[in-house]
C-alpha cells in the first residue's frame, strides 16, 4: 500500500466516514487493511521522546486551548499527531518536524529558563507567533491556499498547525462540540443563512 492509499485509510479510520463520502474507491489491499484495523487513534505509539511528547502536547493545547469548548488535549490530538509523524510523514517531512520540535525542546529552556510545556499561555503564544513570523515566506501561507495537498517542505510550525487542526476537527469532540453536527438531518437544505459567528457543519467524525 503506497502513501496515498495509507492516507486514505487513515482518513476513514479517523473520521468514520465512507470512502464514497471522501471521494475515492478502495483497492483490495485497502479493504483488507481496514477490515482488520482497530480504532487508529488508540494505536500504541512511542515515537517521541518524553520531552518531545510534553512539548507537542503543550503546543497542541496552545493552538487549540480548552475554553467553554474542548481543547486539543481533550480531543486526543497529541496522540493523533504522534501517530501521523510516526506512520504518515515521509522521511523529508518527518525530518523537518523532528528538527523543529527538537529546536523548541532545546532552545526554549535556555531562552526562558523553563521548557515550553511549563511556560504560561502568553509566553507560549509569543513563541508560536515568532515561529510563524520566521516561516511567513512559505507558500503554505499563500492567500486562498486552503485545499492544498500536504506540503512536504512546509516549515515545522505549519506542520504543527495543520496536523493539530486536522486531528481536532476530525475528532468526536471537535466535530460535535465545536463544529455543528446533526447525525440525522433527514433532508438536504443547500441554502442555510449563516451569521458571522456561526461555526461550520461537520458531516461526520
C-alpha positions in Angstrom: 0.0 0.0 0.0 1.5 3.3 -1.1 1.5 6.5 0.9 -1.6 8.0 -0.8 -3.6 4.8 -0.1 -2.4 4.8 3.6 -3.6 8.4 3.9 -7.0 7.4 2.5 -7.3 4.6 5.0 -6.2 6.9 7.8 -8.9 9.4 6.8 -11.6 6.7 7.1 -10.3 5.3 10.4 -10.1 8.8 11.9 -13.3 10.3 10.6 -15.5 7.3 10.4 -16.9 8.3 7.0 -17.1 6.0 4.0 -14.7 6.0 1.0 -17.5 7.2 -1.2 -18.1 10.2 1.0 -14.4 11.1 0.8 -14.5 10.7 -3.0 -12.4 7.7 -3.7 -12.7 3.9 -4.3 -10.8 1.4 -2.1 -8.4 -1.1 -3.5 -8.5 -4.7 -2.5 -5.4 -4.2 -0.2 -7.1 -1.2 1.4 -10.2 -3.2 2.0 -8.3 -6.0 3.8 -6.3 -3.4 5.8 -9.5 -1.6 7.0 -11.3 -4.8 7.8 -8.6 -5.8 10.2 -7.7 -2.4 11.6 -8.6 -1.3 15.1 -9.5 2.3 16.1 -6.5 4.0 14.7 -6.4 6.7 17.4 -6.0 4.1 20.1 -3.0 2.5 18.4 0.0 2.5 20.8 2.8 4.7 19.7 6.2 5.6 21.2 7.9 7.7 18.6 8.6 10.9 20.5 11.0 11.2 23.5 9.2 12.1 26.8 10.4 15.7 26.4 9.2 15.9 22.8 5.8 14.5 23.8 5.4 17.0 26.5 6.3 19.8 24.1 3.9 18.6 21.4 1.1 18.3 23.9 1.7 21.8 25.1 1.9 23.2 21.6 -1.3 21.5 20.5 -3.1 22.9 23.5 -1.7 26.4 22.8 -3.0 26.2 19.3 -6.5 25.0 20.3 -6.9 25.6 24.0 -9.8 24.5 26.2 -12.3 27.3 26.7 -16.0 26.7 27.1 -15.4 24.0 24.4 -12.9 21.2 24.4 -9.3 21.8 23.6 -6.7 19.8 21.7 -5.8 17.6 24.6 -9.5 16.8 25.3 -9.8 15.6 21.7 -6.7 13.3 21.8 -4.8 15.4 19.3 -1.3 14.8 20.8 -1.8 11.0 20.3 -3.1 11.6 16.8 -0.2 13.9 15.9 2.4 11.4 17.2 0.8 8.6 15.1 0.8 10.9 12.0 4.5 11.8 12.4 5.5 8.1 13.0 3.3 6.5 10.4 2.3 9.0 7.7 5.0 11.7 7.2 7.7 10.7 4.7 11.4 11.0 5.6 11.7 14.6 4.5 8.6 15.8 6.3 9.5 13.8 9.4 13.0 15.3 9.4 11.6 18.9 9.3 9.1 18.1 12.1 11.6 16.5 14.4 14.2 19.1 13.8 11.8 21.9 14.6 10.4 20.1 17.6 13.9 19.4 19.0 14.8 23.1 18.5 11.9 24.1 20.7 12.8 21.4 23.3 16.5 22.6 23.4 16.3 26.3 22.8 13.3 27.4 24.8 14.7 26.4 28.3 17.8 28.3 27.5 15.9 31.5 26.5 13.1 31.3 29.0 14.5 29.3 31.9 11.7 26.7 31.5 10.6 24.2 28.9 7.8 25.2 26.6 5.3 23.0 28.5 5.9 24.9 31.7 5.5 28.4 30.3 2.4 30.5 30.7 -0.1 31.0 27.8 1.2 34.4 26.8 4.8 33.2 26.6 3.8 30.1 24.6 1.7 32.3 22.2 4.7 34.6 21.8 6.9 31.7 20.8 4.3 30.3 18.3 3.9 33.8 16.8 7.7 34.1 16.4 7.8 30.7 14.6 5.0 31.9 12.3 6.9 35.1 11.5 10.0 33.2 10.7 8.1 30.9 8.4 5.9 33.5 6.8 7.6 33.3 3.4 6.4 29.7 2.9 3.8 29.1 0.2 1.8 27.3 2.9 0.6 30.8 3.9 -0.5 31.8 0.3 -3.8 33.6 0.2 -6.6 31.2 -0.6 -4.4 28.1 -0.2 -7.0 26.2 1.8 -7.2 22.9 -0.1 -3.6 22.1 -0.9 -2.2 18.7 -0.6 0.2 18.2 2.4 3.3 20.2 1.5 6.5 18.2 2.0 8.6 21.3 2.5 6.3 23.1 4.9 8.1 24.5 7.9 7.7 22.9 11.3 5.1 25.4 12.7 2.9 24.8 9.5 3.1 21.1 10.0 2.2 21.5 13.7 -0.8 23.7 13.0 -2.1 21.6 10.1 -1.9 18.3 12.0 -3.4 19.8 15.1 -6.3 21.3 13.3 -6.9 18.1 11.2 -6.7 15.9 14.3 -9.1 18.2 16.3 -11.8 18.8 13.8 -12.0 15.1 12.8 -12.3 14.0 16.4 -15.7 13.5 18.1 -15.1 16.4 20.4 -14.2 18.8 17.6 -16.8 17.5 15.2 -19.7 17.5 17.6 -18.9 20.2 20.3 -17.1 22.9 18.2 -18.4 22.3 14.7 -22.2 21.9 14.4 -23.3 18.3 13.9 -26.7 16.8 13.2 -26.5 12.9 12.9 -30.0 12.7 11.4 -30.7 15.9 9.4 -33.5 14.0 7.5 -33.4 16.3 4.5 -30.9 18.4 2.5 -31.0 22.2 2.6 -28.4 23.8 0.4 -29.3 27.4 1.4 -29.0 27.9 5.1 -28.2 31.5 6.2 -25.2 31.8 8.5 -24.4 34.6 10.9 -20.8 35.8 11.2 -20.2 33.8 14.4 -21.8 30.5 13.2 -19.4 27.6 13.1 -19.1 25.2 10.1 -21.0 22.0 9.9 -19.4 18.6 10.5 -20.7 15.8 8.2 -19.1 13.1 10.4 -16.2 12.4 12.8 
